[in-house]
Amino acid sequence: MPRQGYQDDLEQLREDVLYMGEIVVERLQLGLDALEQKDEEIANAVIEGDHEVNQLYLDLEQQCIDLIALQQPVAGDLRFIAASFKIITDLERIADLATNLGKYTLDAERNLTPDVDIQGIGALTVEMVETSMDAYRDEDVETCYYLDEKDDEVDERCEVASETIARDLIERQHPVEESELEHLMHEVNRLLLTIRDLERVGDHAVNIAARTLYMVESDDALLY
């Protein structure tokens, strides 16, 4: 393969990874929309669309393998390909978490704790994923560090939300009938899982930033 063709393939890989990022952000936002609107149609669309992301992942994985096997890249090119491979793995996992949001929507029985700001936390995680992909596209080191700091805000808000749910249970003035207890615990578990999954989205966005930082500067400061 001519060397110019090799450079074109590297650029195509970058564009394809960015495209996968756009699809995943769309899925994540749809999952949040389904939760907010309690919309089963949107929820099913998120769940059924997961196969598209899985196929994108497999196609991009093969692109990375072919570039390494056929071109034997070194230094910066090798870091770029390796980072891209790790980033698509994080994107695929974010898409799985978005699918979970769709499933939680279908599984919801009642609005248990309206004071828990799921949508606010979700908006932060969407912003983090978008920003992480911008950093990858622009090779923006400063933004990588910004995302690591931003994740602290997501973690804090998730902790507050989980504590709010626990406090609501403790402070209930009226005992729960035995027949209602199972439904109540089901809803509590669903909300806690939703919060946990959104926190994980933020973690994956930081992973993308960490791989981008390593790609650009061979700096592993955010990898551990």
N, CA, C and O of each residue as an XYZ file, in Angstrom:
896
protein
N       0.846     -1.184      0.000
C       0.000      0.000      0.000
C       0.891      1.249      0.000
O       1.780      1.357      0.845
N       0.680      2.181     -0.914
C       1.462      3.415     -0.933
C       1.341      4.146      0.401
O       0.325      4.038      1.088
N       2.408      4.905      0.767
C       2.421      5.582      2.053
C       1.294      6.605      2.176
O       0.734      6.781      3.258
N       0.955      7.283      1.070
C      -0.153      8.227      1.132
C      -1.456      7.515      1.451
O      -2.311      8.043      2.162
N      -1.596      6.299      0.910
C      -2.776      5.503      1.220
C      -2.843      5.162      2.695
O      -3.920      5.117      3.290
N      -1.674      4.921      3.279
C      -1.603      4.628      4.715
C      -2.062      5.836      5.530
O      -2.840      5.685      6.471
N      -1.593      7.018      5.181
C      -2.019      8.229      5.887
C      -3.509      8.470      5.725
O      -4.180      8.908      6.660
N      -4.024      8.185      4.545
C      -5.468      8.315      4.315
C      -6.243      7.347      5.207
O      -7.306      7.685      5.728
N      -5.699      6.140      5.376
C      -6.365      5.150      6.229
C      -6.379      5.595      7.690
O      -7.359      5.373      8.401
N      -5.294      6.221      8.133
C      -5.256      6.741      9.495
C      -6.304      7.830      9.696
O      -6.995      7.867     10.714
N      -6.408      8.705      8.715
C      -7.398      9.781      8.820
C      -8.818      9.226      8.755
O      -9.719      9.728      9.427
N      -9.009      8.201      7.950
C     -10.328      7.574      7.866
C     -10.705      6.928      9.197
O     -11.863      6.972      9.614
N      -9.716      6.329      9.858
C      -9.970      5.740     11.174
C     -10.428      6.821     12.150
O     -11.386      6.620     12.896
N      -9.750      7.955     12.146
C     -10.149      9.044     13.045
C     -11.590      9.478     12.760
O     -12.385      9.651     13.683
N     -11.916      9.652     11.495
C     -13.270     10.086     11.139
C     -14.311      9.051     11.544
O     -15.401      9.405     11.991
N     -13.976      7.779     11.387
C     -14.928      6.728     11.744
C     -15.127      6.642     13.253
O     -16.242      6.395     13.713
N     -14.064      6.841     14.029
C     -14.191      6.852     15.485
C     -15.067      8.025     15.920
O     -15.908      7.880     16.807
N     -14.868      9.183     15.297
C     -15.696     10.354     15.621
C     -17.155     10.109     15.263
O     -18.057     10.536     15.985
N     -17.386      9.427     14.153
C     -18.760      9.091     13.761
C     -19.400      8.168     14.801
O     -20.555      8.359     15.182
N     -18.643      7.168     15.254
C     -19.165      6.285     16.294
C     -19.490      7.083     17.545
O     -20.493      6.820     18.208
N     -18.644      8.062     17.874
C     -18.917      8.920     19.024
C     -20.231      9.659     18.882
O     -20.986      9.773     19.847
N     -20.514     10.165     17.688
C     -21.778     10.878     17.451
C     -22.973      9.949     17.653
O     -23.976     10.335     18.253
N     -22.856      8.736     17.151
C     -23.952      7.774     17.290
C     -24.187      7.439     18.766
O     -25.330      7.350     19.217
N     -23.107      7.257     19.502
C     -23.229      6.888     20.913
C     -23.831      8.031     21.723
O     -24.676      7.795     22.586
N     -23.410      9.261     21.458
C     -23.998     10.410     22.153
C     -25.497     10.484     21.864
O     -26.296     10.769     22.757
N     -25.863     10.230     20.632
C     -27.285     10.241     20.268
C     -28.051      9.183     21.048
O     -29.153      9.444     21.532
N     -27.473      7.987     21.175
C     -28.121      6.906     21.926
C     -28.269      7.282     23.400
O     -29.308      7.042     24.014
N     -27.223      7.868     23.949
C     -27.259      8.261     25.357
C     -28.343      9.298     25.602
O     -29.090      9.195     26.575
N     -28.437     10.298     24.729
C     -29.464     11.324     24.890
C     -30.859     10.730     24.733
O     -31.780     11.115     25.453
N     -31.020      9.800     23.802
C     -32.316      9.145     23.634
C     -32.698      8.354     24.881
O     -33.862      8.339     25.283
N     -31.713      7.697     25.489
C     -31.991      6.961     26.714
C     -32.483      7.882     27.821
O     -33.414      7.551     28.554
N     -31.846      9.037     27.931
C     -32.276     10.024     28.920
C     -33.664     10.572     28.589
O     -34.486     10.773     29.483
N     -33.921     10.813     27.305
C     -35.241     11.289     26.884
C     -36.323     10.268     27.231
O     -37.408     10.622     27.692
N     -36.003      8.994     27.001
C     -36.972      7.940     27.316
C     -37.307      7.939     28.800
O     -38.470      7.804     29.180
N     -36.282      8.091     29.642
C     -36.516      8.137     31.087
C     -37.378      9.327     31.476
O     -38.331      9.191     32.243
N     -37.038     10.490     30.944
C     -37.741     11.711     31.327
C     -39.200     11.687     30.893
O     -40.096     12.091     31.633
N     -39.414     11.199     29.669
C     -40.762     11.223     29.104
C     -41.550      9.950     29.395
O     -42.738      9.860     29.085
N     -40.874      8.960     29.998
C     -41.485      7.640     30.226
C     -42.058      7.099     28.915
O     -43.178      6.592     28.862
N     -41.249      7.227     27.862
C     -41.685      6.905     26.501
C     -41.151      5.526     26.095
O     -39.952      5.360     25.868
N     -42.043      4.553     26.007
C     -41.632      3.192     25.677
C     -41.135      3.079     24.237
O     -40.262      2.263     23.945
N     -41.684      3.891     23.342
C     -41.251      3.835     21.943
C     -39.785      4.265     21.814
O     -39.002      3.619     21.117
N     -39.424      5.356     22.490
C     -38.032      5.803     22.470
C     -37.147      4.764     23.139
O     -36.057      4.460     22.655
N     -37.620      4.223     24.252
C     -36.841      3.218     24.979
C     -36.536      2.020     24.092
O     -35.404      1.536     24.063
N     -37.533      1.547     23.374
C     -37.334      0.400     22.486
C     -36.385      0.740     21.335
O     -35.610     -0.107     20.891
N     -36.451      1.975     20.859
C     -35.552      2.389     19.780
C     -34.092      2.358     20.242
O     -33.203      1.959     19.489
N     -33.858      2.780     21.479
C     -32.499      2.742     22.035
C     -32.016      1.304     22.172
O     -30.885      0.977     21.814
N     -32.886      0.458     22.693
C     -32.507     -0.946     22.903
C     -32.240     -1.640     21.576
O     -31.231     -2.328     21.421
N     -33.143     -1.462     20.623
C     -33.018     -2.150     19.338
C     -31.856     -1.598     18.504
O     -31.311     -2.298     17.651
N     -31.479     -0.329     18.758
C     -30.400      0.271     17.986
C     -29.011     -0.110     18.460
O     -28.018      0.270     17.839
N     -28.927     -0.856     19.555
C     -27.609     -1.199     20.090
C     -26.793     -2.041     19.114
O     -25.563     -1.983     19.123
N     -27.462     -2.817     18.281
C     -26.726     -3.663     17.333
C     -25.927     -2.825     16.343
O     -24.871     -3.258     15.881
N     -26.418     -1.617     16.008
C     -25.683     -0.745     15.084
C     -24.344     -0.332     15.692
O     -23.319     -0.325     15.012
N     -24.366      0.008     16.965
C     -23.126      0.390     17.638
C     -22.190     -0.807     17.734
O     -20.984     -0.670     17.527
N     -22.730     -1.969     18.043
C     -21.897     -3.168     18.122
C     -21.218     -3.464     16.791
O     -20.050     -3.851     16.762
N     -21.937     -3.287     15.699
C     -21.350     -3.540     14.383
C     -20.284     -2.502     14.052
O     -19.241     -2.836     13.489
N     -20.543     -1.247     14.401
C     -19.520     -0.210     14.217
C     -18.251     -0.561     14.981
O     -17.142     -0.407     14.471
N     -18.428     -1.028     16.192
C     -17.280     -1.415     17.008
C     -16.470     -2.508     16.321
O     -15.247     -2.413     16.225
N     -17.145     -3.535     15.848
C     -16.446     -4.649     15.198
C     -15.726     -4.193     13.933
O     -14.601     -4.619     13.668
N     -16.369     -3.332     13.156
C     -15.743     -2.823     11.928
C     -14.496     -2.007     12.250
O     -13.468     -2.154     11.589
N     -14.584     -1.157     13.251
C     -13.443     -0.323     13.618
C     -12.328     -1.145     14.264
O     -11.146     -0.865     14.065
N     -12.703     -2.133     15.018
C     -11.697     -3.041     15.573
C     -10.886     -3.687     14.443
O      -9.663     -3.796     14.529
N     -11.578     -4.106     13.398
C     -10.879     -4.723     12.270
C      -9.980     -3.722     11.558
O      -8.887     -4.074     11.116
N     -10.435     -2.466     11.445
C      -9.590     -1.436     10.849
C      -8.291     -1.288     11.635
O      -7.213     -1.205     11.046
N      -8.391     -1.254     12.945
C      -7.204     -1.113     13.790
C      -6.269     -2.305     13.609
O      -5.058     -2.136     13.473
N      -6.836     -3.504     13.609
C      -6.026     -4.711     13.444
C      -5.310     -4.705     12.102
O      -4.125     -5.029     12.025
N      -6.027     -4.336     11.041
C      -5.431     -4.324      9.698
C      -4.302     -3.307      9.610
O      -3.264     -3.584      9.009
N      -4.494     -2.127     10.205
C      -3.444     -1.107     10.151
C      -2.184     -1.570     10.883
O      -1.070     -1.315     10.425
N      -2.355     -2.236     12.000
C      -1.195     -2.727     12.753
C      -0.519     -3.879     12.022
O       0.707     -3.928     11.922
N      -1.329     -4.809     11.510
C      -0.767     -6.000     10.865
C      -0.090     -5.675      9.535
O       0.971     -6.215      9.224
N      -0.712     -4.786      8.752
C      -0.211     -4.524      7.403
C       0.844     -3.428      7.358
O       1.723     -3.447      6.496
N       0.766     -2.485      8.267
C       1.655     -1.312      8.194
C       2.746     -1.293      9.272
O       3.726     -0.558      9.153
N       2.572     -2.101     10.317
C       3.538     -2.140     11.416
C       3.921     -0.720     11.872
O       5.094     -0.349     11.842
N       2.935      0.056     12.288
C       3.195      1.455     12.670
C       4.058      1.552     13.933
O       4.081      0.629     14.748
N       4.753      2.656     14.084
C       5.594      2.886     15.256
C       5.292      4.283     15.804
O       4.629      5.096     15.160
N       5.799      4.534     17.013
C       5.754      5.857     17.646
C       4.342      6.434     17.656
O       3.402      5.796     18.131
N       4.203      7.653     17.126
C       2.931      8.366     17.201
C       1.790      7.650     16.508
O       0.666      7.642     17.011
N       2.064      7.045     15.354
C       1.004      6.344     14.626
C       0.498      5.139     15.423
O      -0.703      4.869     15.463
N       1.417      4.431     16.049
C       1.008      3.271     16.840
C       0.186      3.708     18.042
O      -0.812      3.068     18.376
N       0.593      4.788     18.694
C      -0.180      5.301     19.828
C      -1.570      5.734     19.379
O      -2.553      5.515     20.088
N      -1.650      6.348     18.202
C      -2.953      6.785     17.687
C      -3.879      5.599     17.451
O      -5.045      5.633     17.841
N      -3.368      4.558     16.819
C      -4.199      3.391     16.526
C      -4.611      2.692     17.818
O      -5.768      2.305     17.980
N      -3.653      2.532     18.740
C      -3.969      1.872     20.011
C      -4.988      2.682     20.805
O      -5.918      2.120     21.384
N      -4.811      4.010     20.832
C      -5.763      4.867     21.543
C      -7.141      4.777     20.913
O      -8.149      4.711     21.617
N      -7.189      4.774     19.594
C      -8.475      4.687     18.892
C      -9.185      3.390     19.235
O     -10.400      3.369     19.434
N      -8.412      2.300     19.302
C      -9.011      1.015     19.650
C      -9.584      1.037     21.065
O     -10.684      0.534     21.293
N      -8.856      1.611     22.009
C      -9.353      1.694     23.380
C     -10.572      2.616     23.469
O     -11.498      2.355     24.238
N     -10.568      3.684     22.688
C     -11.680      4.641     22.721
C     -12.963      4.014     22.191
O     -14.034      4.238     22.755
N     -12.874      3.232     21.113
C     -14.096      2.609     20.604
C     -14.637      1.590     21.603
O     -15.840      1.334     21.642
N     -13.751      1.011     22.408
C     -14.205      0.096     23.459
C     -15.017      0.857     24.499
O     -16.073      0.395     24.929
N     -14.517      2.031     24.903
C     -15.272      2.852     25.856
C     -16.593      3.321     25.253
O     -17.612      3.351     25.943
N     -16.583      3.684     23.979
C     -17.823      4.121     23.336
C     -18.848      2.998     23.296
O     -20.035      3.228     23.525
N     -18.391      1.784     23.005
C     -19.316      0.650     22.957
C     -19.942      0.409     24.324
O     -21.116      0.054     24.426
N     -19.147      0.603     25.373
C     -19.675      0.407     26.728
C     -20.642      1.518     27.114
O     -21.621      1.265     27.816
N     -20.385      2.739     26.670
C     -21.345      3.832     26.916
C     -22.668      3.512     26.233
O     -23.736      3.750     26.797
N     -22.598      2.975     25.025
C     -23.826      2.601     24.314
C     -24.587      1.527     25.080
O     -25.817      1.551     25.121
N     -23.869      0.587     25.686
C     -24.528     -0.434     26.506
C     -25.239      0.214     27.696
O     -26.344     -0.192     28.058
N     -24.612      1.209     28.295
C     -25.227      1.906     29.429
C     -26.455      2.693     28.979
O     -27.441      2.784     29.711
N     -26.395      3.260     27.772
C     -27.569      3.937     27.217
C     -28.710      2.945     27.011
O     -29.874      3.263     27.254
N     -28.365      1.748     26.564
C     -29.366      0.699     26.401
C     -30.011      0.359     27.743
O     -31.213      0.106     27.823
N     -29.192      0.358     28.796
C     -29.748      0.120     30.133
C     -30.802      1.153     30.488
O     -31.822      0.820     31.092
N     -30.562      2.418     30.115
C     -31.545      3.463     30.405
C     -32.874      3.153     29.731
O     -33.939      3.380     30.305
N     -32.806      2.635     28.515
C     -34.030      2.231     27.831
C     -34.741      1.120     28.582
O     -35.965      1.137     28.716
N     -33.976      0.157     29.069
C     -34.574     -0.956     29.816
C     -35.169     -0.476     31.134
O     -36.228     -0.951     31.545
N     -34.498      0.462     31.800
C     -35.032      0.991     33.058
C     -36.347      1.720     32.813
O     -37.244      1.694     33.656
N     -36.460      2.372     31.654
C     -37.699      3.061     31.311
C     -38.851      2.067     31.211
O     -39.937      2.309     31.738
N     -38.609      0.955     30.537
C     -39.653     -0.059     30.383
C     -39.990     -0.718     31.715
O     -41.093     -1.226     31.911
N     -39.017     -0.700     32.630
C     -39.165     -1.389     33.899
C     -39.765     -0.506     34.999
O     -40.105     -0.997     36.076
N     -39.893      0.796     34.726
C     -40.340      1.737     35.765
C     -41.795      1.488     36.139
O     -42.637      1.212     35.284
N     -42.070      1.592     37.433
C     -43.435      1.402     37.929
C     -44.037      2.674     38.497
O     -45.255      2.853     38.471
N     -43.178      3.574     39.019
C     -43.694      4.807     39.613
C     -42.555      5.819     39.705
O     -41.381      5.471     39.584
N     -42.930      7.069     39.920
C     -41.929      8.124     40.119
C     -41.675      8.240     41.618
O     -42.403      8.928     42.334
N     -40.623      7.549     42.083
C     -40.443      7.397     43.516
C     -39.893      8.648     44.186
O     -40.438      9.100     45.194
N     -38.825      9.212     43.643
C     -38.158     10.344     44.290
C     -37.935     11.467     43.282
O     -36.892     11.512     42.630
N     -38.894     12.366     43.148
C     -38.779     13.447     42.164
C     -37.627     14.405     42.442
O     -37.215     15.145     41.549
N     -37.093     14.405     43.681
C     -36.000     15.326     44.012
C     -34.652     14.859     43.464
O     -33.689     15.625     43.487
N     -34.561     13.641     42.980
C     -33.315     13.130     42.417
C     -33.170     13.647     40.990
O     -34.015     13.376     40.136
N     -32.105     14.385     40.737
C     -31.929     15.069     39.447
C     -31.225     14.165     38.437
O     -30.071     14.405     38.081
N     -31.913     13.143     37.985
C     -31.335     12.223     37.008
C     -30.992     12.954     35.712
O     -29.930     12.730     35.133
N     -31.880     13.818     35.264
C     -31.656     14.502     33.995
C     -30.462     15.461     34.077
O     -29.702     15.599     33.119
N     -30.308     16.116     35.221
C     -29.164     17.003     35.374
C     -27.851     16.248     35.320
O     -26.899     16.685     34.673
N     -27.802     15.111     36.003
C     -26.600     14.272     35.958
C     -26.381     13.758     34.536
O     -25.258     13.748     34.031
N     -27.464     13.336     33.908
C     -27.363     12.824     32.543
C     -26.832     13.857     31.567
O     -26.009     13.542     30.708
N     -27.303     15.096     31.699
C     -26.832     16.168     30.813
C     -25.322     16.381     30.966
O     -24.620     16.627     29.985
N     -24.833     16.284     32.202
C     -23.392     16.420     32.432
C     -22.617     15.304     31.747
O     -21.554     15.544     31.175
N     -23.144     14.086     31.802
C     -22.419     12.971     31.187
C     -22.441     13.073     29.664
O     -21.453     12.745     29.008
N     -23.555     13.523     29.100
C     -23.604     13.738     27.649
C     -22.548     14.762     27.241
O     -21.820     14.568     26.268
N     -22.478     15.857     28.002
C     -21.489     16.893     27.720
C     -20.068     16.341     27.814
O     -19.208     16.682     27.002
N     -19.827     15.489     28.806
C     -18.500     14.918     28.976
C     -18.105     14.038     27.801
O     -16.968     14.102     27.333
N     -19.029     13.217     27.320
C     -18.711     12.349     26.181
C     -18.455     13.185     24.930
O     -17.503     12.930     24.193
N     -19.296     14.173     24.695
C     -19.083     15.057     23.544
C     -17.731     15.757     23.626
O     -17.003     15.838     22.637
N     -17.404     16.260     24.808
C     -16.150     16.990     24.987
C     -14.950     16.062     24.834
O     -13.925     16.463     24.282
N     -15.068     14.836     25.313
C     -13.966     13.883     25.178
C     -13.684     13.572     23.713
O     -12.529     13.407     23.321
N     -14.737     13.493     22.905
C     -14.531     13.229     21.482
C     -13.963     14.459     20.777
O     -13.199     14.326     19.821
N     -14.328     15.644     21.238
C     -13.717     16.864     20.703
C     -12.218     16.876     20.998
O     -11.406     17.252     20.152
N     -11.869     16.457     22.214
C     -10.452     16.418     22.591
C      -9.691     15.432     21.707
O      -8.571     15.709     21.278
N     -10.303     14.284     21.439
C      -9.688     13.289     20.547
C      -9.506     13.867     19.150
O      -8.443     13.725     18.547
N     -10.531     14.508     18.648
C     -10.470     15.087     17.295
C      -9.390     16.156     17.205
O      -8.619     16.181     16.246
N      -9.330     17.036     18.194
C      -8.426     18.187     18.141
C      -7.083     17.926     18.813
O      -6.209     18.793     18.810
N      -6.913     16.728     19.393
C      -5.692     16.402     20.142
C      -5.429     17.475     21.202
O      -4.330     18.019     21.308
N      -6.471     17.756     21.977
C      -6.494     18.857     22.938
C      -6.159     18.350     24.335
O      -7.000     17.752     25.006
N      -4.938     18.590     24.762
C      -4.454     18.092     26.044
C      -5.153     18.774     27.213
O      -5.525     18.106     28.178
N      -5.336     20.073     27.149
C      -5.965     20.809     28.251
C      -7.367     20.292     28.532
O      -7.773     20.184     29.689
N      -8.100     19.977     27.486
C      -9.453     19.465     27.668
C      -9.441     18.097     28.335
O     -10.366     17.760     29.075
N      -8.415     17.318     28.083
C      -8.298     16.012     28.746
C      -8.240     16.185     30.253
O      -8.927     15.475     30.987
N      -7.428     17.122     30.722
C      -7.328     17.385     32.159
C      -8.635     17.985     32.700
O      -9.037     17.689     33.825
N      -9.288     18.820     31.904
C     -10.570     19.413     32.307
C     -11.607     18.317     32.567
O     -12.370     18.397     33.530
N     -11.632     17.305     31.716
C     -12.608     16.238     31.869
C     -12.353     15.428     33.134
O     -13.294     14.988     33.794
N     -11.098     15.235     33.465
C     -10.774     14.525     34.700
C     -11.328     15.274     35.902
O     -11.830     14.657     36.843
N     -11.242     16.599     35.878
C     -11.797     17.416     36.967
C     -13.325     17.417     36.930
O     -13.975     17.384     37.975
N     -13.889     17.455     35.734
C     -15.349     17.482     35.593
C     -15.986     16.210     36.145
O     -17.110     16.230     36.648
N     -15.260     15.119     36.044
C     -15.797     13.852     36.534
C     -16.041     13.893     38.036
O     -16.921     13.197     38.544
N     -15.262     14.708     38.750
C     -15.487     14.838     40.192
C     -16.879     15.391     40.481
O     -17.524     14.995     41.452
N     -17.341     16.315     39.625
C     -18.683     16.879     39.801
C     -19.748     15.820     39.590
O     -20.718     15.743     40.343
N     -19.563     15.001     38.557
C     -20.523     13.921     38.304
C     -20.547     12.949     39.480
O     -21.619     12.551     39.938
N     -19.372     12.569     39.967
C     -19.301     11.642     41.097
C     -20.018     12.213     42.320
O     -20.750     11.504     43.011
N     -19.802     13.490     42.574
C     -20.423     14.129     43.734
C     -21.938     14.158     43.602
O     -22.654     13.878     44.563
N     -22.427     14.498     42.407
C     -23.873     14.565     42.210
C     -24.512     13.177     42.283
O     -25.640     13.032     42.754
N     -23.792     12.171     41.820
C     -24.299     10.802     41.921
C     -24.359     10.361     43.379
O     -25.305      9.688     43.789
N     -23.361     10.735     44.151
C     -23.352     10.393     45.576
C     -24.514     11.068     46.298
O     -25.187     10.440     47.115
N     -24.751     12.329     46.004
C     -25.866     13.056     46.625
C     -27.193     12.405     46.247
O     -28.069     12.240     47.096
N     -27.342     12.035     44.970
C     -28.587     11.408     44.520
C     -28.827     10.083     45.234
O     -29.950      9.795     45.648
N     -27.780      9.276     45.381
C     -27.919      7.988     46.069
C     -28.277      8.198     47.533
O     -29.104      7.472     48.084
N     -27.658      9.187     48.161
C     -27.968      9.482     49.563
C     -29.400      9.981     49.716
O     -30.057      9.681     50.713
N     -29.886     10.735     48.741
C     -31.260     11.232     48.787
C     -32.254     10.081     48.772
O     -33.250     10.100     49.496
N     -31.982      9.085     47.950
C     -32.868      7.918     47.873
C     -32.859      7.161     49.197
O     -33.909      6.758     49.698
N     -31.662      6.970     49.763
C     -31.552      6.269     51.042
C     -32.268      7.043     52.149
O     -32.963      6.448     52.973
N     -32.098      8.374     52.171
C     -32.734      9.198     53.188
C     -34.254      9.148     53.069
O     -34.967      9.132     54.072
N     -34.738      9.124     51.828
C     -36.182      9.056     51.608
C     -36.762      7.782     52.212
O     -37.853      7.798     52.781
N     -36.030      6.684     52.085
C     -36.489      5.424     52.662
C     -36.499      5.481     54.186
O     -37.448      5.040     54.834
N     -35.425      6.033     54.741
C     -35.285      6.078     56.199
C     -36.338      6.978     56.835
O     -36.864      6.672     57.905
N     -36.642      8.090     56.169
C     -37.497      9.111     56.772
C     -38.980      8.937     56.469
O     -39.792      9.784     56.841
N     -39.334      7.861     55.804
C     -40.762      7.642     55.533
C     -41.543      7.535     56.856
O     -41.196      6.755     57.742
N     -42.595      8.335     56.954
C     -43.350      8.401     58.207
C     -44.368      7.268     58.339
O     -44.766      6.898     59.444
N     -44.767      6.742     57.230
C     -45.771      5.685     57.269
C     -45.129      4.369     56.850
O     -44.458      4.315     55.820
N     -45.320      3.324     57.618
C     -44.746      2.021     57.254
C     -45.330      1.528     55.928
O     -46.480      1.807     55.590
N     -44.510      0.798     55.202
C     -44.930      0.274     53.899
C     -45.599     -1.074     54.094
O     -45.080     -1.949     54.786
N     -46.746     -1.223     53.481
C     -47.436     -2.513     53.532
C     -46.571     -3.583     52.884
O     -45.817     -3.318     51.947
N     -46.699     -4.793     53.404
C     -45.912     -5.902     52.875
C     -46.106     -6.060     51.375
O     -45.164     -6.364     50.643
N     -47.342     -5.851     50.926
C     -47.649     -6.012     49.503
C     -46.966     -4.957     48.641
O     -46.740     -5.173     47.451
N     -46.634     -3.798     49.253
C     -45.998     -2.711     48.514
C     -44.478     -2.731     48.619
O     -43.790     -2.072     47.839
N     -43.957     -3.482     49.575
C     -42.525     -3.453     49.834
C     -41.713     -3.913     48.629
O     -40.696     -3.307     48.294
N     -42.158     -4.976     47.981
C     -41.420     -5.488     46.827
C     -41.370     -4.459     45.706
O     -40.331     -4.281     45.070
N     -42.498     -3.775     45.460
C     -42.528     -2.745     44.421
C     -41.622     -1.576     44.787
O     -40.924     -1.031     43.933
N     -41.639     -1.199     46.054
C     -40.807     -0.097     46.502
C     -39.331     -0.407     46.313
O     -38.587      0.422     45.788
N     -38.902     -1.582     46.731
C     -37.499     -1.948     46.613
C     -37.082     -2.101     45.157
O     -35.934     -1.835     44.800
N     -38.013     -2.528     44.326
C     -37.741     -2.622     42.893
C     -37.422     -1.246     42.320
O     -36.483     -1.090     41.540
N     -38.206     -0.256     42.712
C     -38.004      1.100     42.206
C     -36.724      1.721     42.764
O     -36.001      2.420     42.054
N     -36.455      1.461     44.030
C     -35.216      1.956     44.625
C     -34.011      1.385     43.886
O     -33.069      2.107     43.558
N     -34.053      0.103     43.636
C     -32.949     -0.547     42.932
C     -32.776      0.020     41.533
O     -31.654      0.239     41.078
N     -33.897      0.259     40.850
C     -33.826      0.811     39.482
C     -33.182      2.183     39.489
O     -32.336      2.477     38.645
N     -33.573      3.022     40.431
C     -33.001      4.363     40.495
C     -31.515      4.334     40.824
O     -30.729      5.085     40.245
N     -31.136      3.472     41.748
C     -29.722      3.372     42.109
C     -28.885      2.855     40.935
O     -27.757      3.303     40.726
N     -29.437      1.926     40.184
C     -28.735      1.423     39.004
C     -28.600      2.509     37.942
O     -27.572      2.601     37.270
N     -29.627      3.322     37.791
C     -29.571      4.429     36.832
C     -28.455      5.397     37.194
O     -27.674      5.812     36.338
N     -28.389      5.748     38.470
C     -27.334      6.653     38.935
C     -25.963      6.029     38.716
O     -25.040      6.687     38.236
N     -25.836      4.756     39.072
C     -24.551      4.067     38.889
C     -24.126      4.070     37.425
O     -22.956      4.299     37.116
N     -25.069      3.818     36.527
C     -24.731      3.757     35.108
C     -24.311      5.119     34.569
O     -23.395      5.201     33.751
N     -24.964      6.184     35.015
C     -24.567      7.524     34.578
C     -23.167      7.869     35.099
O     -22.375      8.503     34.402
N     -22.877      7.449     36.318
C     -21.524      7.669     36.848
C     -20.496      6.937     35.993
O     -19.403      7.451     35.756
N     -20.840      5.752     35.536
C     -19.929      4.976     34.683
C     -19.730      5.649     33.323
O     -18.639      5.591     32.756
N     -20.773      6.280     32.803
C     -20.617      7.025     31.555
C     -19.530      8.083     31.719
O     -18.658      8.235     30.863
N     -19.597      8.815     32.837
C     -18.567      9.810     33.108
C     -17.186      9.199     33.181
O     -16.219      9.778     32.686
N     -17.084      8.022     33.801
C     -15.798      7.337     33.891
C     -15.263      6.982     32.503
O     -14.070      7.123     32.236
N     -16.143      6.528     31.634
C     -15.706      6.178     30.276
C     -15.269      7.421     29.490
O     -14.343      7.353     28.682
N     -15.933      8.547     29.728
C     -15.512      9.790     29.078
C     -14.099     10.172     29.521
O     -13.294     10.634     28.711
N     -13.799      9.980     30.805
C     -12.441     10.249     31.297
C     -11.451      9.262     30.680
O     -10.321      9.635     30.363
N     -11.868      8.008     30.510
C     -10.996      7.034     29.847
C     -10.622      7.493     28.439
O      -9.477      7.347     28.011
N     -11.603      8.049     27.726
C     -11.339      8.554     26.373
C     -10.327      9.689     26.430
O      -9.408      9.764     25.615
N     -10.512     10.570     27.406
C      -9.563     11.671     27.582
C      -8.173     11.146     27.917
O      -7.174     11.653     27.408
N      -8.112     10.140     28.768
C      -6.823      9.568     29.171
C      -6.089      8.973     27.973
O      -4.882      9.161     27.820
N      -6.819      8.260     27.131
C      -6.191      7.662     25.940
C      -5.766      8.740     24.951
O      -4.753      8.602     24.265
N      -6.542      9.804     24.884
C      -6.175     10.910     23.996
C      -4.894     11.574     24.484
O      -4.004     11.872     23.688
N      -4.801     11.804     25.780
C      -3.592     12.401     26.348
C      -2.369     11.535     26.066
O      -1.306     12.041     25.704
N      -2.530     10.234     26.235
C      -1.413      9.325     25.965
C      -1.061      9.327     24.481
O       0.111      9.264     24.112
N      -2.070      9.397     23.650
C      -1.862      9.424     22.197
C      -1.051     10.641     21.778
O      -0.148     10.538     20.948
N      -1.377     11.793     22.356
C      -0.758     13.047     21.934
C       0.625     13.232     22.541
O       1.559     13.639     21.850
N       0.760     12.934     23.834
C       2.002     13.286     24.540
C       2.708     12.095     25.165
O       3.700     12.266     25.873
N       2.214     10.899     24.913
C       2.769      9.709     25.552
C       2.789      9.863     27.070
O       3.721      9.429     27.747
N       1.732     10.496     27.584
C       1.611     10.825     28.999
C       0.520      9.928     29.592
O      -0.634      9.978     29.167
N       0.897      9.112     30.573
C      -0.070      8.183     31.156
C      -0.677      8.700     32.459
O      -1.186      7.915     33.259
N      -0.626     10.029     32.678
C      -1.061     10.629     33.943
C      -2.513     10.301     34.279
O      -2.841     10.170     35.458
N      -3.382     10.167     33.301
C      -4.804      9.937     33.554
C      -5.220      8.494     33.384
O      -6.402      8.172     33.504
N      -4.265      7.615     33.105
C      -4.617      6.235     32.820
C      -4.891      5.421     34.078
O      -5.516      4.364     33.992
N      -4.452      5.873     35.220
C      -4.568      5.052     36.426
C      -5.278      5.826     37.531
O      -5.471      5.300     38.627
